């Protein structure tokens, strides 16, 4: 899997907001509401990913999930593509204000995903500034965009679903490692 890591320095007017003002579904409190997210309702692998990433085994909360077919690109020899994006924050609000936590997560996640040999998958990880109005604080979030390419649309969707499962497993591994470090620090 090809992994791209970016750190965005957005102006205050371009920052993400958690929770978003419109369309936010709190899957940590109401996992059954995943079907209210249009992209998840149309794509079962994304619905499963969101249920697990917002579940009790995970340290994360998600927002802004999208999924769609991609237009063919000039640099890619494949005709079809399918991709998704989701933004994550830590479920524990105190962690969202420490850039180091997000940088460590992104580096650990990219290291795990680089081990995958799937050449038709690209995962872009982006650390971005984020506003948390409920706490009157700014902090960070991490965006995960996954793109699969193939000769046919259905094949791209299958590759994307398999890649999304790999990202999910890597995130859960990162959660377990972080919980272990937190316990050791106590």
Residue frames relative to the residue before (quaternion, step in Angstrom):
aa qw qx qy qz dx dy dz
X 1.0000 0.0000 0.0000 0.0000 0.00 0.00 0.00
X 0.3363 -0.7137 0.5762 0.2133 3.53 -0.97 0.87
X 0.1029 -0.8024 0.5874 0.0228 3.59 -0.84 0.97
X 0.1043 -0.7668 0.6321 0.0385 3.53 -0.98 0.95
X 0.1282 -0.7944 0.5921 0.0432 3.57 -0.87 0.97
X 0.0036 0.8040 -0.5922 0.0545 3.56 -0.79 1.07
X 0.1567 -0.7340 0.6503 0.1173 3.53 -1.16 0.68
X 0.2063 -0.8047 0.5511 0.0790 3.55 -0.52 1.24
X 0.1595 -0.7570 0.6262 0.0971 3.53 -1.10 0.75
X 0.0221 -0.8491 0.5269 -0.0311 3.55 0.45 1.25
X 0.5214 -0.5932 0.5144 0.3340 3.51 -1.20 0.65
X 0.6677 -0.5234 0.3342 0.4106 3.63 -1.10 0.57
X 0.6617 0.5116 -0.3237 0.4424 3.62 1.00 -0.67
X 0.7208 0.4275 -0.2434 0.4884 3.64 1.18 -0.43
X 0.4462 0.7117 -0.4490 0.3046 3.58 1.22 0.07
X 0.5022 -0.6078 0.5173 0.3328 3.52 -1.22 0.53
X 0.2386 -0.7517 0.5993 0.1372 3.56 -1.26 0.44
X 0.0413 -0.7905 0.6110 0.0087 3.55 -0.94 0.95
X 0.5124 -0.3300 -0.7796 0.1438 1.50 -1.40 2.05
X 0.5913 -0.5751 0.4175 0.3812 3.57 -1.13 0.60
X 0.5872 -0.6026 0.4151 0.3461 3.55 -1.14 0.64
X 0.8065 0.1967 -0.0785 0.5520 3.60 0.94 -0.89
X 0.8652 0.2142 -0.1395 0.4313 3.53 -1.14 0.74
X 0.4514 0.6906 -0.4678 0.3170 3.62 1.15 0.23
X 0.1009 -0.7598 0.6412 0.0371 3.54 -1.00 0.95
X 0.2748 -0.7722 0.5534 0.1480 3.59 -0.59 1.14
X 0.1645 -0.8330 0.5249 0.0589 3.56 -0.08 1.32
X 0.5492 0.5812 -0.4163 0.4326 3.60 1.16 -0.24
X 0.7322 0.3957 -0.2287 0.5050 3.60 1.00 -0.78
X 0.8075 0.1255 -0.0280 0.5756 3.58 1.08 -0.71
X 0.1397 -0.8434 0.5137 0.0733 3.63 0.35 1.22
X 0.6160 0.5656 -0.3527 0.4198 3.62 1.07 -0.59
X 0.5968 0.5922 -0.3546 0.4091 3.59 1.20 -0.38
X 0.3670 0.7505 -0.4867 0.2553 3.61 1.24 0.03
X 0.6393 0.5417 -0.3328 0.4325 3.61 1.05 -0.64
X 0.5613 0.5830 -0.3908 0.4386 3.60 1.27 -0.16
X 0.6123 0.5059 -0.3468 0.4989 3.57 1.27 -0.26
X 0.4661 -0.7363 0.4163 0.2593 3.55 -0.40 1.27
X 0.6827 0.4897 -0.2965 0.4540 3.61 0.83 -0.95
X 0.6591 0.4938 -0.3068 0.4771 3.59 1.05 -0.72
X 0.6347 0.5357 -0.3300 0.4486 3.57 0.98 -0.79
X 0.7192 0.4381 -0.2387 0.4836 3.59 1.04 -0.78
X 0.7789 0.2575 -0.1163 0.5599 3.61 1.23 -0.42
X 0.3130 -0.8024 0.4772 0.1745 3.61 -0.02 1.26
X 0.6281 0.5181 -0.3837 0.4356 3.69 0.90 -0.60
X 0.6438 0.5042 -0.3260 0.4743 3.60 1.05 -0.68
X 0.6175 0.5392 -0.3464 0.4560 3.60 1.01 -0.76
X 0.6652 0.4955 -0.2989 0.4719 3.59 0.90 -0.92
X 0.6204 0.5446 -0.3272 0.4598 3.59 0.99 -0.88
X 0.6952 0.4785 -0.2796 0.4579 3.59 0.81 -0.98
X 0.6223 0.5377 -0.3405 0.4558 3.59 1.01 -0.77
X 0.7128 0.4558 -0.2566 0.4673 3.58 0.88 -0.95
X 0.6795 0.4935 -0.3002 0.4523 3.60 0.88 -0.89
X 0.7091 0.3981 -0.2541 0.5235 3.60 1.15 -0.49
X 0.5093 0.6872 -0.3901 0.3407 3.58 1.30 0.02
X 0.7330 -0.4599 0.2912 0.4078 3.56 -1.31 0.14
X 0.6366 0.5330 -0.3368 0.4441 3.63 1.14 -0.46
X 0.6927 0.4678 -0.2451 0.4912 3.56 1.28 -0.35
X 0.4000 -0.7057 0.5354 0.2353 3.55 -1.22 0.57
X 0.6417 0.5896 -0.2853 0.3990 3.57 1.30 -0.08
X 0.1655 -0.7036 0.6758 0.1443 3.49 -1.45 0.30
X 0.2480 -0.8014 0.5321 0.1141 3.57 -0.92 0.89
X 0.0557 0.7586 -0.6489 -0.0164 3.51 -1.38 0.31
X 0.7984 0.3453 -0.2261 0.4384 3.54 -1.29 0.29
X 0.2764 0.7854 -0.5167 0.1996 3.63 1.01 0.65
X 0.0312 0.7730 -0.6318 0.0476 3.55 -0.99 0.95
X 0.0072 0.7657 -0.6430 -0.0173 3.55 -1.30 0.38
X 0.1707 0.7901 -0.5708 0.1444 3.57 -0.98 0.85
X 0.5599 -0.5401 0.4917 0.3911 3.51 -1.31 0.29
X 0.3194 -0.7509 0.5517 0.1726 3.54 -1.09 0.76
X 0.5036 -0.6234 0.5060 0.3190 3.53 -1.17 0.61
X 0.5641 -0.5809 0.4427 0.3852 3.61 -1.06 0.61
X 0.2636 -0.7694 0.5613 0.1531 3.56 -1.01 0.79
X 0.5996 -0.5949 0.4080 0.3465 3.55 -1.16 0.65
X 0.7109 0.4620 -0.2644 0.4596 3.59 1.01 -0.76
X 0.6772 0.4652 -0.2913 0.4900 3.59 1.24 -0.24
X 0.4037 -0.7254 0.5094 0.2264 3.55 -0.96 0.91
X 0.6128 0.5607 -0.3538 0.4300 3.60 1.20 -0.32
X 0.4880 -0.7136 0.4435 0.2365 3.51 -1.09 0.77
X 0.7975 0.2649 -0.1210 0.5284 3.60 1.06 -0.65
X 0.0094 -0.7911 0.6115 0.0105 3.52 -1.24 0.48
X 0.0562 -0.7612 0.6444 0.0459 3.51 -1.26 0.50
X 0.0473 0.8255 -0.5585 0.0663 3.55 -0.92 0.88
X 0.1657 -0.7619 0.6179 0.1013 3.49 -1.36 0.23
X 0.0909 -0.7623 0.6324 0.1036 3.50 -1.32 0.23
X 0.0129 0.7646 -0.6439 0.0244 3.52 -1.19 0.65
X 0.2486 -0.7496 0.5950 0.1492 3.55 -1.12 0.68
X 0.1461 -0.8016 0.5780 0.0438 3.54 -0.98 0.94
X 0.0732 -0.7124 0.6938 0.0756 3.47 -1.34 0.61
X 0.5585 -0.5606 0.4606 0.4021 3.56 -1.24 0.10
X 0.5210 -0.6436 0.4650 0.3132 3.58 -1.02 0.81
X 0.6563 0.4273 -0.2940 0.5479 3.59 1.15 -0.59
X 0.3965 -0.7711 0.4398 0.2342 3.62 -0.28 1.21
X 0.6041 0.5811 -0.3745 0.3963 3.61 1.04 -0.56
X 0.6409 0.5342 -0.3293 0.4422 3.62 1.15 -0.46
X 0.6146 0.6220 -0.3363 0.3496 3.59 1.14 -0.54
X 0.6713 0.5033 -0.2933 0.4583 3.56 1.23 -0.20
X 0.6319 0.5205 -0.3177 0.4785 3.57 1.30 0.02
X 0.3476 -0.7712 0.4989 0.1885 3.55 -0.28 1.27
X 0.5979 0.5917 -0.3572 0.4059 3.59 1.03 -0.75
X 0.6266 0.5366 -0.3432 0.4491 3.60 1.00 -0.75
X 0.6794 0.4776 -0.2919 0.4745 3.58 0.94 -0.86
X 0.6422 0.5124 -0.3287 0.4657 3.58 0.98 -0.77
X 0.6453 0.5047 -0.3189 0.4766 3.58 0.96 -0.83
X 0.6372 0.5233 -0.3237 0.4641 3.59 0.95 -0.85
X 0.6856 0.4903 -0.2942 0.4506 3.59 0.81 -0.97
X 0.6583 0.4944 -0.3132 0.4734 3.60 0.95 -0.81
X 0.6622 0.4945 -0.3063 0.4725 3.60 0.91 -0.89
X 0.6617 0.5066 -0.2997 0.4644 3.58 0.93 -0.89
X 0.6642 0.4891 -0.3172 0.4679 3.61 0.89 -0.85
X 0.6290 0.5332 -0.3395 0.4525 3.61 1.01 -0.71
X 0.6631 0.4933 -0.3008 0.4758 3.57 0.99 -0.80
X 0.7057 0.4710 -0.2721 0.4539 3.59 0.91 -0.88
X 0.5980 0.5715 -0.3622 0.4297 3.59 1.10 -0.57
X 0.5869 0.5893 -0.3612 0.4217 3.58 1.19 -0.45
X 0.5818 0.5811 -0.3694 0.4329 3.57 1.23 -0.44
X 0.3627 -0.7704 0.4907 0.1849 3.55 -0.90 0.92
X 0.4415 0.7156 -0.4516 0.2986 3.61 1.22 0.01
X 0.2600 -0.8080 0.5151 0.1187 3.58 -0.31 1.28
X 0.6670 0.5257 -0.2981 0.4357 3.59 1.13 -0.59
X 0.6531 0.4947 -0.3086 0.4832 3.61 1.28 0.10
X 0.0535 -0.7639 0.6425 0.0282 3.54 -1.09 0.82
X 0.0880 -0.7818 0.6167 0.0247 3.53 -0.90 0.98
X 0.1227 -0.7804 0.6116 0.0430 3.56 -0.71 1.13
X 0.1196 -0.7758 0.6188 0.0312 3.55 -0.79 1.12
X 0.0191 0.8215 -0.5683 0.0412 3.57 -0.76 0.98
X 0.2321 -0.7397 0.6167 0.1367 3.54 -0.82 1.03
X 0.0026 0.8164 -0.5745 0.0593 3.56 -0.74 1.08
X 0.5624 -0.5679 0.4793 0.3625 3.52 -1.29 0.42
X 0.0399 -0.7973 0.6017 -0.0267 3.55 -1.06 0.80
X 0.3010 -0.7361 0.5808 0.1738 3.54 -1.06 0.81
X 0.1509 -0.7674 0.6200 0.0625 3.54 -1.09 0.84
X 0.2009 -0.8447 0.4831 0.1123 3.61 0.28 1.26
X 0.6088 0.5674 -0.3663 0.4162 3.61 1.01 -0.66
X 0.7453 0.3454 -0.2004 0.5339 3.56 1.16 -0.57
X 0.3390 -0.7516 0.4810 0.2979 3.58 1.32 -0.16
X 0.5668 0.5674 -0.3895 0.4528 3.56 0.98 0.93
X 0.3268 -0.6804 0.6012 0.2624 3.51 -1.32 0.27
X 0.0203 0.7843 -0.6190 0.0373 3.48 -1.28 0.48
X 0.5652 -0.5942 0.4679 0.3296 3.53 -1.12 -0.73
X 0.0920 -0.7394 0.6606 0.0921 3.49 -1.40 0.20
X 0.2740 -0.7382 0.5825 0.2018 3.56 -1.26 0.19
X 0.2321 -0.7620 0.5935 0.1148 3.53 -0.91 1.00
X 0.1122 -0.7735 0.6219 0.0482 3.55 -1.03 0.84
X 0.0134 -0.7848 0.6187 -0.0352 3.55 -0.59 1.19
X 0.0861 -0.8011 0.5923 0.0017 3.57 -0.72 1.10
X 0.0324 -0.7989 0.6003 -0.0183 3.58 -0.82 1.02
X 0.1088 -0.7719 0.6250 0.0416 3.55 -0.96 0.97
X 0.1435 -0.7804 0.6055 0.0614 3.57 -1.02 0.85
X 0.1007 0.7743 -0.6186 0.0871 3.56 -1.16 0.70
X 0.6614 -0.4989 0.3845 0.4073 3.54 -1.33 0.06
X 0.7920 0.1756 -0.0789 0.5794 3.59 1.07 -0.71
X 0.6472 -0.5695 0.3608 0.3557 3.55 -1.18 0.66
X 0.6694 0.4946 -0.3129 0.4575 3.60 0.88 -0.86
X 0.6331 0.5230 -0.3266 0.4679 3.58 1.04 -0.77
X 0.6283 0.5230 -0.3315 0.4710 3.60 1.04 -0.74
X 0.6427 0.5210 -0.3203 0.4614 3.61 0.99 -0.81
X 0.6471 0.5086 -0.3203 0.4691 3.59 0.96 -0.85
X 0.6568 0.5013 -0.3115 0.4693 3.59 0.90 -0.89
X 0.6355 0.5264 -0.3266 0.4609 3.56 0.99 -0.83
X 0.6570 0.5186 -0.3111 0.4501 3.60 0.90 -0.92
X 0.6587 0.4896 -0.3010 0.4855 3.57 1.00 -0.83
X 0.6517 0.5115 -0.3085 0.4674 3.58 1.01 -0.79
X 0.6334 0.5312 -0.3250 0.4593 3.56 1.03 -0.78
X 0.6203 0.5258 -0.3349 0.4761 3.58 1.08 -0.72
X 0.6361 0.5178 -0.3285 0.4684 3.61 1.04 -0.71
X 0.6397 0.5089 -0.3213 0.4781 3.58 0.98 -0.83
X 0.6262 0.5440 -0.3232 0.4555 3.58 0.98 -0.86
X 0.6778 0.4863 -0.2929 0.4672 3.59 0.84 -0.94
X 0.6449 0.5130 -0.3197 0.4676 3.58 1.00 -0.79
X 0.6526 0.5077 -0.3169 0.4647 3.60 0.98 -0.78
X 0.6508 0.5007 -0.3182 0.4739 3.58 0.99 -0.78
X 0.6114 0.5288 -0.3447 0.4772 3.59 1.05 -0.70
X 0.6497 0.5080 -0.3132 0.4709 3.59 0.93 -0.88
X 0.6233 0.5376 -0.3337 0.4595 3.60 1.03 -0.77
X 0.6685 0.4966 -0.3029 0.4635 3.58 0.89 -0.95
X 0.6603 0.5058 -0.3131 0.4583 3.59 0.94 -0.83
X 0.6554 0.5039 -0.3131 0.4675 3.57 0.98 -0.81
X 0.6287 0.5227 -0.3360 0.4675 3.62 0.97 -0.80
X 0.6412 0.5282 -0.3172 0.4574 3.57 0.99 -0.84
X 0.6632 0.4943 -0.3017 0.4742 3.60 0.93 -0.89
X 0.6467 0.5188 -0.3208 0.4580 3.59 1.00 -0.81
X 0.6449 0.5109 -0.3183 0.4709 3.61 1.00 -0.81
X 0.6684 0.5071 -0.2997 0.4542 3.57 0.97 -0.86
X 0.6560 0.5221 -0.3038 0.4526 3.58 1.13 -0.67
X 0.5875 0.6045 -0.3648 0.3955 3.61 1.21 -0.44
